[in-house]
Amino acid sequence: MSRHEPVERATPRVGNDTATHPDTDAAAGPDRRAQAAGAGEADGVAAEREDALVAAVVKAIGETGAHAGSVFLRSRDGRSIVLAATCGPAPSLLGGWRLIPVNSPIPVAAAYRSGRTVHLADAGETARRYPQLAVALPYAFGSASVPVRAGQESLGALAVVWGAPAGRPRLSRTQLRRLRAIANRLGTALADLRDRGAAFDYDAATVPVEITAAATPAVRVGLFDWRLDTGAVVADDELCAILGLTPDSFDGRADTLASRLHPGDRVSLRAAAREATADGRVLARRLRIRAADGYRTVELWGRVPEARGEDAGTHLVGCVLDAAGATAVERLRDGLFSLAPDGCVVYGNRSLEHLLGVPIGELLGRHLWDVLPWLSDPAYEDRHRASMVSQQPTTFLAHRPPDRWLAFSLHPDANGVTGRVVPSEPPQPLQPLQPPQPPQPPQPPQEASGRGEGPGESTTASSAPGPGRPPPSAPGPPADRAAPARLGAIYQVLQLSSALTEAVTTDEVCEVVSDQLLPAFGGQHLAVYVIDEGRLHLLFHSGYHDRFLHWLEGKPLDTPLPGMETLTSGVPLFVESQQELTGGSQALAVEGIGAWAYLPLVASNRPVGTCVLGFDEIHHFTTGDRGILTALSGLIAQALERARLYDEKSALAHGLQNALLPHRLPVLPDIRTTGRYLPGTSGMNIGGDWYDVIPTGGGVALVVGDVEGHSVAAAGIMGQLRSAVRAFVTAGHSPGAVLAGTNRLLVDLDPGMLASCCYLRIEPGSDRAHAVRAGHCPPLLRRPDGSADVLELAGGPLLGVDYGSTYPESRVDLPRGSILALYTDGLVEERGSDIDLGIDGLRASLAHAAAGTLDELADQLLRKARHSPHRSDDIALLLTHYRPE
């Protein structure tokens, strides 16, 4: 069997094993047999699912040369993707949370949402495209994430990670294609298993399948069965290899094996056999065997199995252990240790005990930074994390109280880290610049005082000091400082704070909190209450309980309820079960909610609201959970207060702008009009776009304009220009005179802003219009046959450029049943694209739009703009249907 092939699993039985007792099974009747058969089939399908996950992860790593791989599958509620299988570094090193919100701006979630491959070649590309991931993992690595799909259904995502030092090439197209093929086969297999009954209930309680990365064994073990009475030996191929024999040349005799030993140890082998007959076992009997350059030492372990009759005491079964490397390591003066992928110590030599001052027994199975207070600074944990994620060696200095300095070097692979510790001199402080000195005669080279960096050792980029990262040499023992937060907790806080910085409105802040907190801590409900006029009011709610904590709504702050007490005390309240509620609080328990976390939202020493997490079942909040939630509540409060201030200012500004736009267009004979205004999506600034329909004695005037800039001042100028145009039109001026007069007014105001405008006057019954432009986009005309044209009109300069500017008029023929479209450049202008292409695209949309009414047509023309998340400019659109009776 290949080391990468999935291992066949045997399902253990608990209690009465009816499969091995046919009489009992028969007596149980057909119902129990059917139930047992169904349970066995379900277990078998679940095992197939695990094998499919293991095979996909291992093959993905092999095809891409990565050192880590993971499969995330969709959660039960569809809001998250959950870690289902992983190979390589521990999941805690690659983000900390095993549940990732679907809307998270990180590659694996983006691949799941979009159904596309996300390939990040190195740390630079990761920082540019996914800055939040770079905050959590500021190391030199590359990654590729592909969706796991079954047809059109997204089941999850598959991701691989590799160390990406400078110069490492990207994955090739062939490698990416193979990675997608692996994910597609996995998706098909999972869908088939689901149809056969495999459960897909992935949530916070899911334990992922962890696959150990392939590795060369450090210790060789050969097995044997020695018949003491006849001297016959059955040996496996590994034992033959250890002794320097080929399996075909071994004749099955103990004398043949003894011939490979040092002559002085052949007697020891016979003594071991006698010892086994007397004591029943042999422990660590050392033997020297022939080697190419002399002899090397192995250990013999064995026991005599229990037997009755003539076979009693006739067999010795055991193994020969070739651990020469471990023996040599114990002789070194340097401290050597081995860490599992998650950072726990799995081995340390005797010199390590002396250097660290801690018995090896206290280190095994634990993190160095948890056992040794002088290594508890997160900077040291970060070195291990950087080394594992980037797969690059790293070195650092640490101060062991009272006056010893130790140099650590870490050498990683996919299975963990090998570490080396040696004494070192303290780091030298930076010296001030000295004036140039005369050249000195050459001196013989001096030996370095410390052995922290030997030949071939290097330091990763992440070990260099940077913003938020301590220097490699700690400034001294942290004995007088409080115990620092663990690195995983720090990154969780950074990840949420990074997401909150991108949230602008209160709705966006609440969505970020819901998307991040609920999956991270396994919650199902979230409610955010804010204080308004001394009372709590529900701002946001997520979950399927419509009346979750409804009794907090409208309550004054002095009400003796859990959510209120957290605000007055400023201390979070964690209720792990309904049994913890006392007094009147019991009556307020929500049916179906098993646990709560009440987080006071306090910004600038002032309470602004309460954030409540709800759990369907009893939930235990660890000390780490409580600390993280307490820290996050402060970030949420600051973001919420900032967003509420933004909403208030935005509402005021847009209210001003809306007041300057027409609330209702006039109803005119022979003409139908509709207008739309769409504010920009980036920032709070309002714009100067406007449209208007002005009845005149001899027809109707159509106006669309755009004042440059986005500010309250631009909106104010827009209001003045709109009023000026209406005044000139009402006074009976011609179209050219209307724009000339408006231009002179703008120059007189001297606001430092320019404006564009398009003006048409329709004369009913004449089937024609007179149009004039001032640096504005040309109008569009859709004819009754469905064709559409761009009306290339003569035009003058922008309003506000020159006091004496003139604006020539153009005549436009209007077939009966035609539609005119006037618009501002926000509808047709895209960054990096020619505006003429945008105008032609709008013309094509106008020609092919299948709309029953003018309002439906306007909505269709704005559909793309409404769904654009990065549109920065405002849009004004005015449609006119000319249809005289």
PyMOL commands that set and color helices and strands:
alter all, ss='L'
color gray80, all
select helices_A, chain A and resi 18-20+22-28+30-64+91-94+107-114+123-129+131-136+173-195+237-243+254-258+263-279+309-311+324-330+350-356+360-363+368-371+373-375+378-390+461-463+478-480+487-502+506-521+550-552+562-569+578-580+583-588+623-660+712-730+735-749+825-827+835-848+854-866
alter helices_A, ss='H'
color red, helices_A
select strands_A, chain A and resi 68-74+80-87+99-101+118-120+141-150+153-163+209-211+220-227+233-235+281-291+294-303+315-322+335-339+345-348+394-400+404-413+416-424+525-532+535-542+573-575+595-603+606-615+671-678+687-696+699-710+755-763+768-774+780-782+788-790+795-796+810-813+819-823+875-882
alter strands_A, ss='S'
color yellow, strands_A
deselect
rebuild
show_as cartoon
